Amino acid sequence: MGKRVAVYGVILGLYVVLSSVFTLAEAAGHGKAAEKKTGILLVAFGSSKPEAQVAFDNIDRMVNEKFKGIPVRWAYTSHIIRKKLAKQGILLDSPEVAVAKMIDENFTHVAVQSLHTIIGYEYDDLRHTVDAFKIMGAFDNIILGEPLLAAQEDMARAVDAVLATIPPDRKKRDAVLLMGHGSHHPANAFYAALMFQVQLKDPNIYIGTVEGFPEIDLIKSWLQDKNIKKAYLMPFMSVAGDHARKDMAGPEEDSWLSVLTKAGIECVPVLKGTAEYDEYVNIWVSHIEKSLAHF
């Protein structure tokens, strides 16, 4: 709640400042319509791990290739990540500041694209930010694109992406476990729903979460029931950051690797985030395409 109040405080402050700017600009321009200028703002939770940057680089490359000539900006929602990166001399804006800068750059149409996996709390906060700028009338149009999983069409494409990115050495008898972040948000149900649809095509693929349902102990029991002895562990997050390297593949006794190894299941971690695979990035790109179609 405190975080949300702080976000609204920032937006309110921007509103006061920008309202004055708009008034002066309108007076100077005598009401002339601004020349259309379209931009894309990519918004991720962020990561301070250098190894994870390859995932964001892949998204940036694919978005710039698909939408040539449209400027692309970035923002991270995590204050902690932005603070860590700033100490390394890497400056990333919050979504509020990034959008405000796009006003200053005279953008008239902005496609804000969430790079989250589900419509969770982070996405809700981003939606509130975009809605606030809509109310301000700062742009002719500003639209928020949905995250990776938002509709059945996305689910079907995600199933195909999961199947297409399974390690080539994996045998049908081996399990594949995808680790999602998870949430107490109702949208956490997308993980179990996706697993159901994936298992219609491959019953030995499982999708669990760090902070939601299904949990690793439940998945472990399913593997034991099937007497599965080998499992590939893959992140179902855009980047292979801390969760993938610690909660999934780390040496801690409660990591997925440790829990399953202790149960006699050989584990093969694959430290690649979903955004490193074009099959997943294409889903986010299609959401940007839908937003731009409204401009």
FIDOTI-545907 format. One record per residue (C-alpha): residue in three letters; x, y, z. Coordinates in Angstrom, 1 decimal. Each point is the difference from the previous one (the first is absolute). Layout:
{residu = ALA, east = X, north = Y, up = Z}
...
***
This chain:
{residu = MET, east = 0.0, north = 0.0, up = 0.0}
{residu = GLY, east = 2.8, north = 2.4, up = 0.9}
{residu = LYS, east = 1.7, north = -0.7, up = -3.3}
{residu = ARG, east = -3.2, north = 0.8, up = -1.9}
{residu = VAL, east = -0.4, north = 3.3, up = 2.0}
{residu = ALA, east = 3.6, north = 1.0, up = -0.8}
{residu = VAL, east = -0.6, north = -0.7, up = -3.7}
{residu = TYR, east = -3.1, north = 2.1, up = 0.0}
{residu = GLY, east = 1.9, north = 2.7, up = 1.8}
{residu = VAL, east = 2.6, north = 0.1, up = -2.8}
{residu = ILE, east = -2.6, north = 0.1, up = -2.7}
{residu = LEU, east = -1.9, north = 2.8, up = 1.8}
{residu = GLY, east = 3.2, north = 2.0, up = 0.2}
{residu = LEU, east = 0.7, north = -0.6, up = -3.7}
{residu = TYR, east = -3.6, north = 1.0, up = -0.7}
{residu = VAL, east = 0.5, north = 3.4, up = 1.7}
{residu = VAL, east = 3.2, north = 0.7, up = -1.8}
{residu = LEU, east = -1.1, north = -1.3, up = -3.4}
{residu = SER, east = -3.3, north = 1.8, up = 0.1}
{residu = SER, east = 1.9, north = 3.3, up = 0.2}
{residu = VAL, east = 2.2, north = -1.1, up = -2.9}
{residu = PHE, east = -3.0, north = -0.9, up = -2.1}
{residu = THR, east = -1.7, north = 3.3, up = 0.7}
{residu = LEU, east = 3.2, north = 1.9, up = -1.0}
{residu = ALA, east = 0.4, north = -2.2, up = -3.1}
{residu = GLU, east = -3.5, north = 0.5, up = -1.1}
{residu = ALA, east = 0.3, north = 3.8, up = 0.4}
{residu = ALA, east = 3.2, north = 0.0, up = -2.0}
{residu = GLY, east = -1.4, north = -2.2, up = -2.8}
{residu = HIS, east = -3.4, north = 1.8, up = -0.1}
{residu = GLY, east = -1.8, north = -3.4, up = 0.1}
{residu = LYS, east = 1.8, north = -1.6, up = -2.9}
{residu = ALA, east = -0.3, north = -3.7, up = -0.1}
{residu = ALA, east = 3.3, north = -1.8, up = 0.7}
{residu = GLU, east = 1.6, north = -2.0, up = -2.7}
{residu = LYS, east = -0.6, north = -3.7, up = 0.5}
{residu = LYS, east = 2.9, north = -1.8, up = 1.7}
{residu = THR, east = -0.3, north = -3.6, up = 1.1}
{residu = GLY, east = 2.2, north = -1.8, up = 2.5}
{residu = ILE, east = 0.2, north = -3.3, up = 1.8}
{residu = LEU, east = 0.8, north = -0.4, up = 3.7}
{residu = LEU, east = 1.1, north = -3.5, up = 1.2}
{residu = VAL, east = -0.6, north = -0.5, up = 3.7}
{residu = ALA, east = 1.6, north = -2.9, up = 1.9}
{residu = PHE, east = 0.5, north = -0.8, up = 3.7}
{residu = GLY, east = 3.7, north = 0.2, up = -0.8}
{residu = SER, east = 3.1, north = -2.0, up = 1.0}
{residu = SER, east = 3.4, north = 1.0, up = 1.4}
{residu = LYS, east = 1.6, north = -3.2, up = -1.2}
{residu = PRO, east = 2.3, north = 0.6, up = -3.0}
{residu = GLU, east = -0.7, north = -3.5, up = -1.2}
{residu = ALA, east = -3.7, north = 0.9, up = -0.3}
{residu = GLN, east = 0.5, north = 3.0, up = -2.2}
{residu = VAL, east = 0.2, north = -2.3, up = -3.1}
{residu = ALA, east = -3.8, north = -0.6, up = 0.4}
{residu = PHE, east = -0.8, north = 3.8, up = -0.1}
{residu = ASP, east = 2.4, north = 0.4, up = -2.9}
{residu = ASN, east = -1.9, north = -2.6, up = -2.0}
{residu = ILE, east = -3.3, north = 1.8, up = 0.7}
{residu = ASP, east = 1.5, north = 3.3, up = -1.0}
{residu = ARG, east = 1.4, north = -1.4, up = -3.2}
{residu = MET, east = -3.2, north = -1.7, up = -1.1}
{residu = VAL, east = -2.2, north = 3.1, up = 0.9}
{residu = ASN, east = 2.3, north = 2.3, up = -1.9}
{residu = GLU, east = 0.1, north = -2.3, up = -3.0}
{residu = LYS, east = -3.8, north = -0.4, up = -0.1}
{residu = PHE, east = -0.8, north = 3.6, up = 0.4}
{residu = LYS, east = 2.7, north = 1.8, up = -1.9}
{residu = GLY, east = 0.0, north = 3.8, up = 0.4}
{residu = ILE, east = -2.0, north = 0.0, up = 3.2}
{residu = PRO, east = 2.2, north = 1.1, up = 3.0}
{residu = VAL, east = 0.2, north = -2.6, up = 2.8}
{residu = ARG, east = 0.4, north = 1.0, up = 3.7}
{residu = TRP, east = 0.5, north = -2.2, up = 3.1}
{residu = ALA, east = -1.1, north = 0.1, up = 3.6}
{residu = TYR, east = 0.3, north = -2.3, up = 3.1}
{residu = THR, east = -2.7, north = -0.2, up = 2.6}
{residu = SER, east = 2.3, north = -1.2, up = 2.8}
{residu = HIS, east = 1.4, north = 2.9, up = 2.0}
{residu = ILE, east = 2.5, north = -2.4, up = 1.6}
{residu = ILE, east = 1.4, north = -1.2, up = -3.4}
{residu = ARG, east = 0.2, north = 3.6, up = -1.3}
{residu = LYS, east = 1.9, north = 1.0, up = 3.2}
{residu = LYS, east = 2.5, north = -2.9, up = -0.4}
{residu = LEU, east = 0.5, north = 0.8, up = -3.7}
{residu = ALA, east = 0.5, north = 3.7, up = 0.8}
{residu = LYS, east = 3.0, north = -0.9, up = 2.2}
{residu = GLN, east = 1.5, north = -1.7, up = -3.0}
{residu = GLY, east = -0.5, north = 3.1, up = -2.1}
{residu = ILE, east = -3.0, north = -1.4, up = -1.9}
{residu = LEU, east = -3.0, north = 2.3, up = 0.2}
{residu = LEU, east = -3.5, north = -1.4, up = -0.6}
{residu = ASP, east = -3.2, north = 2.0, up = 0.5}
{residu = SER, east = -3.2, north = -1.0, up = 1.8}
{residu = PRO, east = -3.1, north = -0.2, up = -2.2}
{residu = GLU, east = -1.2, north = 3.3, up = 1.3}
{residu = VAL, east = 3.2, north = 1.8, up = -0.8}
{residu = ALA, east = 0.4, north = -1.7, up = -3.4}
{residu = VAL, east = -3.5, north = 1.1, up = -1.1}
{residu = ALA, east = 0.6, north = 3.5, up = 1.3}
{residu = LYS, east = 3.2, north = 0.2, up = -2.1}
{residu = MET, east = -2.0, north = -1.1, up = -3.1}
{residu = ILE, east = -2.3, north = 2.9, up = 0.6}
{residu = ASP, east = 3.0, north = 2.3, up = 0.1}
{residu = GLU, east = 1.2, north = -1.6, up = -3.3}
{residu = ASN, east = -3.3, north = 0.9, up = -1.6}
{residu = PHE, east = -1.3, north = -3.5, up = -0.6}
{residu = THR, east = -3.7, north = 0.1, up = -0.8}
{residu = HIS, east = -0.8, north = -3.8, up = -0.1}
{residu = VAL, east = 1.7, north = -2.5, up = 2.4}
{residu = ALA, east = -0.3, north = -3.8, up = 0.1}
{residu = VAL, east = 1.0, north = -1.0, up = 3.5}
{residu = GLN, east = 0.8, north = -3.8, up = 0.0}
{residu = SER, east = 0.1, north = -2.0, up = 3.1}
{residu = LEU, east = 2.7, north = -2.7, up = -0.1}
{residu = HIS, east = -1.5, north = -1.8, up = 3.0}
{residu = THR, east = -1.3, north = -3.6, up = -0.3}
{residu = ILE, east = -3.5, north = 0.3, up = 1.6}
{residu = ILE, east = -2.4, north = 2.8, up = 0.9}
{residu = GLY, east = 1.3, north = 0.2, up = 3.6}
{residu = TYR, east = 0.5, north = 2.8, up = 2.4}
{residu = GLU, east = 2.9, north = 1.5, up = -1.9}
{residu = TYR, east = -2.1, north = 0.2, up = -3.1}
{residu = ASP, east = -2.9, north = 1.5, up = 2.0}
{residu = ASP, east = 2.3, north = 2.8, up = 1.2}
{residu = LEU, east = 1.2, north = 0.6, up = -3.5}
{residu = ARG, east = -3.6, north = 0.2, up = -1.2}
{residu = HIS, east = -0.7, north = 2.6, up = 2.7}
{residu = THR, east = 3.0, north = 2.1, up = -1.2}
{residu = VAL, east = -1.2, north = -0.1, up = -3.6}
{residu = ASP, east = -3.5, north = 0.8, up = 1.0}
{residu = ALA, east = 1.2, north = 3.1, up = 2.0}
{residu = PHE, east = 1.8, north = 1.3, up = -3.1}
{residu = LYS, east = -3.1, north = -0.6, up = -2.1}
{residu = ILE, east = -2.0, north = 2.1, up = 2.5}
{residu = MET, east = 2.6, north = 2.7, up = -0.3}
{residu = GLY, east = -0.5, north = 0.2, up = -3.7}
{residu = ALA, east = 3.7, north = 0.0, up = -0.5}
{residu = PHE, east = -0.2, north = -1.9, up = -3.3}
{residu = ASP, east = -2.4, north = -0.4, up = -2.9}
{residu = ASN, east = 0.0, north = -3.6, up = 1.0}
{residu = ILE, east = 1.9, north = -2.3, up = 2.4}
{residu = ILE, east = -0.7, north = -3.7, up = 0.1}
{residu = LEU, east = 1.2, north = -2.8, up = 2.3}
{residu = GLY, east = 0.7, north = -3.3, up = -1.7}
{residu = GLU, east = -0.8, north = -3.2, up = 1.9}
{residu = PRO, east = 2.7, north = -2.3, up = 1.5}
{residu = LEU, east = 1.0, north = -3.3, up = -1.4}
{residu = LEU, east = -3.1, north = -1.9, up = 1.2}
{residu = ALA, east = -3.2, north = 1.9, up = -0.2}
{residu = ALA, east = -2.4, north = -1.9, up = -2.3}
{residu = GLN, east = -0.5, north = -3.5, up = -1.4}
{residu = GLU, east = 1.8, north = 1.0, up = -3.2}
{residu = ASP, east = 3.1, north = 0.8, up = 2.1}
{residu = MET, east = -0.3, north = -3.3, up = 1.9}
{residu = ALA, east = -0.1, north = -2.0, up = -3.3}
{residu = ARG, east = 3.1, north = 1.8, up = -1.2}
{residu = ALA, east = 1.7, north = -0.5, up = 3.3}
{residu = VAL, east = -0.7, north = -3.7, up = -0.2}
{residu = ASP, east = 1.7, north = -0.1, up = -3.4}
{residu = ALA, east = 2.9, north = 2.1, up = 1.4}
{residu = VAL, east = 0.5, north = -2.4, up = 2.9}
{residu = LEU, east = 0.1, north = -3.0, up = -2.3}
{residu = ALA, east = 2.4, north = 1.7, up = -2.4}
{residu = THR, east = 2.5, north = 1.0, up = 2.6}
{residu = ILE, east = 0.4, north = -3.3, up = 1.9}
{residu = PRO, east = 3.7, north = -1.1, up = 0.1}
{residu = PRO, east = 0.7, north = -2.2, up = -3.0}
{residu = ASP, east = 1.7, north = -2.7, up = 2.2}
{residu = ARG, east = -3.1, north = -0.5, up = 2.1}
{residu = LYS, east = -1.7, north = -3.5, up = -0.3}
{residu = LYS, east = -3.8, north = -0.4, up = 0.1}
{residu = ARG, east = 0.4, north = -1.8, up = 3.3}
{residu = ASP, east = 1.8, north = 3.0, up = 1.6}
{residu = ALA, east = -1.9, north = 2.7, up = 1.6}
{residu = VAL, east = 0.2, north = 3.7, up = -0.8}
{residu = LEU, east = -0.7, north = 2.4, up = 2.8}
{residu = LEU, east = -0.7, north = 3.7, up = -0.8}
{residu = MET, east = 0.4, north = 2.4, up = 3.0}
{residu = GLY, east = -2.3, north = 3.0, up = 0.0}
{residu = HIS, east = 0.2, north = 2.8, up = 2.5}
{residu = GLY, east = -3.5, north = -0.5, up = 1.4}
{residu = SER, east = -2.2, north = 2.4, up = 1.8}
{residu = HIS, east = -2.9, north = 0.3, up = 2.5}
{residu = HIS, east = -1.8, north = 1.9, up = -2.8}
{residu = PRO, east = -3.0, north = -1.9, up = -1.5}
{residu = ALA, east = 1.9, north = 0.0, up = -3.3}
{residu = ASN, east = 2.4, north = -2.6, up = 1.5}
{residu = ALA, east = -2.6, north = -2.5, up = -1.4}
{residu = PHE, east = 1.5, north = 0.5, up = -3.4}
{residu = TYR, east = 3.0, north = -2.2, up = 1.0}
{residu = ALA, east = -2.2, north = -3.1, up = 0.8}
{residu = ALA, east = -2.2, north = 0.7, up = -3.0}
{residu = LEU, east = 3.1, north = 0.1, up = -2.3}
{residu = MET, east = 1.3, north = -3.2, up = 1.5}
{residu = PHE, east = -3.3, north = -1.7, up = -0.7}
{residu = GLN, east = 0.1, north = 1.0, up = -3.7}
{residu = VAL, east = 3.7, north = -1.0, up = -0.3}
{residu = GLN, east = -0.6, north = -3.4, up = 1.5}
{residu = LEU, east = -2.7, north = -0.7, up = -2.6}
{residu = LYS, east = 3.0, north = -0.2, up = -2.4}
{residu = ASP, east = 2.8, north = -1.2, up = 2.3}
{residu = PRO, east = -1.0, north = -1.4, up = 3.5}
{residu = ASN, east = 3.5, north = 0.3, up = 1.4}
{residu = ILE, east = 0.2, north = 3.8, up = -0.1}
{residu = TYR, east = -0.8, north = 1.8, up = 3.2}
{residu = ILE, east = -0.4, north = 3.7, up = 0.8}
{residu = GLY, east = 0.5, north = 1.0, up = 3.7}
{residu = THR, east = 0.7, north = 3.3, up = 1.8}
{residu = VAL, east = 2.2, north = 1.4, up = 2.7}
{residu = GLU, east = -2.7, north = 2.0, up = 1.7}
{residu = GLY, east = -3.3, north = -1.5, up = -1.1}
{residu = PHE, east = -1.6, north = -3.3, up = -1.1}
{residu = PRO, east = 1.1, north = -2.6, up = -1.0}
{residu = GLU, east = 2.9, north = -0.3, up = 2.4}
{residu = ILE, east = 3.1, north = -2.2, up = -0.4}
{residu = ASP, east = -1.0, north = -2.6, up = 2.7}
{residu = LEU, east = -3.2, north = -0.7, up = -1.9}
{residu = ILE, east = 1.8, north = -0.4, up = -3.3}
{residu = LYS, east = 2.6, north = -2.2, up = 1.7}
{residu = SER, east = -2.8, north = -2.3, up = 1.1}
{residu = TRP, east = -1.3, north = -0.2, up = -3.6}
{residu = LEU, east = 3.5, north = -0.9, up = -1.2}
{residu = GLN, east = 0.3, north = -2.7, up = 2.6}
{residu = ASP, east = -3.4, north = -1.5, up = -0.8}
{residu = LYS, east = 1.3, north = -0.4, up = -3.6}
{residu = ASN, east = 3.4, north = -1.3, up = 1.2}
{residu = ILE, east = 1.7, north = 2.7, up = -2.1}
{residu = LYS, east = 3.8, north = 0.1, up = 0.6}
{residu = LYS, east = 1.1, north = 3.0, up = -2.0}
{residu = ALA, east = -1.3, north = 3.6, up = -0.3}
{residu = TYR, east = 1.0, north = 3.0, up = -2.0}
{residu = LEU, east = -0.5, north = 3.3, up = 1.9}
{residu = MET, east = -0.8, north = 3.1, up = -2.0}
{residu = PRO, east = -1.1, north = 3.5, up = 1.1}
{residu = PHE, east = -3.4, north = 1.1, up = -1.2}
{residu = MET, east = 1.0, north = 3.7, up = 0.6}
{residu = SER, east = 1.2, north = 2.5, up = -2.5}
{residu = VAL, east = 3.6, north = -0.1, up = 1.4}
{residu = ALA, east = 2.1, north = -2.6, up = 1.8}
{residu = GLY, east = 0.6, north = 2.2, up = 3.0}
{residu = ASP, east = 0.2, north = -0.6, up = 3.7}
{residu = HIS, east = -3.0, north = -2.4, up = 0.2}
{residu = ALA, east = 1.3, north = -2.2, up = -2.8}
{residu = ARG, east = 3.6, north = 0.0, up = 1.4}
{residu = LYS, east = -0.9, north = -0.4, up = 3.7}
{residu = ASP, east = -3.6, north = -1.3, up = 0.5}
{residu = MET, east = 0.1, north = -2.3, up = -3.1}
{residu = ALA, east = 3.7, north = -1.1, up = -0.4}
{residu = GLY, east = 1.7, north = 1.2, up = 3.1}
{residu = PRO, east = 1.7, north = -2.0, up = 2.7}
{residu = GLU, east = -2.4, north = 1.0, up = 2.8}
{residu = GLU, east = -1.9, north = -3.0, up = 1.5}
{residu = ASP, east = -3.4, north = 1.4, up = -1.1}
{residu = SER, east = 0.9, north = 0.7, up = -3.6}
{residu = TRP, east = -1.7, north = -2.1, up = -2.7}
{residu = LEU, east = 3.3, north = -1.7, up = -0.8}
{residu = SER, east = 0.7, north = -1.0, up = 3.6}
{residu = VAL, east = -3.6, north = -1.2, up = 0.7}
{residu = LEU, east = -0.1, north = -2.2, up = -3.1}
{residu = THR, east = 3.6, north = -1.2, up = 0.4}
{residu = LYS, east = -0.7, north = -1.1, up = 3.5}
{residu = ALA, east = -3.0, north = -1.9, up = -1.3}
{residu = GLY, east = 2.3, north = -2.0, up = -2.4}
{residu = ILE, east = -0.9, north = 2.0, up = -3.1}
{residu = GLU, east = 2.9, north = 1.1, up = -2.2}
{residu = CYS, east = -0.3, north = 3.7, up = -0.9}
{residu = VAL, east = 1.3, north = 1.9, up = -3.0}
{residu = PRO, east = -0.5, north = 3.8, up = 0.4}
{residu = VAL, east = -0.3, north = 2.1, up = -3.2}
{residu = LEU, east = 0.7, north = 3.7, up = 0.9}
{residu = LYS, east = -1.8, north = 1.8, up = -2.8}
{residu = GLY, east = -3.0, north = 2.3, up = 0.5}
{residu = THR, east = -3.0, north = -0.1, up = -2.3}
{residu = ALA, east = 1.0, north = 3.3, up = -1.5}
{residu = GLU, east = 3.1, north = -1.7, up = -1.4}
{residu = TYR, east = -2.2, north = -2.1, up = -2.3}
{residu = ASP, east = -1.6, north = 1.7, up = -3.0}
{residu = GLU, east = -3.1, north = -2.2, up = 0.3}
{residu = TYR, east = -1.0, north = 1.8, up = 3.3}
{residu = VAL, east = 1.2, north = 3.4, up = -1.1}
{residu = ASN, east = -2.3, north = -0.2, up = -3.0}
{residu = ILE, east = -3.0, north = -0.1, up = 2.3}
{residu = TRP, east = 1.0, north = 3.3, up = 1.7}
{residu = VAL, east = 0.7, north = 1.5, up = -3.5}
{residu = SER, east = -3.5, north = -1.0, up = -1.2}
{residu = HIS, east = -1.4, north = 2.0, up = 3.0}
{residu = ILE, east = 2.0, north = 3.1, up = -1.1}
{residu = GLU, east = -1.4, north = -0.5, up = -3.5}
{residu = LYS, east = -3.6, north = 0.0, up = 1.4}
{residu = SER, east = 0.7, north = 3.3, up = 1.9}
{residu = LEU, east = 1.6, north = 1.7, up = -3.0}
{residu = ALA, east = -3.0, north = -1.0, up = -2.2}
{residu = HIS, east = -2.1, north = 2.5, up = 2.1}
{residu = PHE, east = 2.2, north = 2.9, up = -0.9}
***
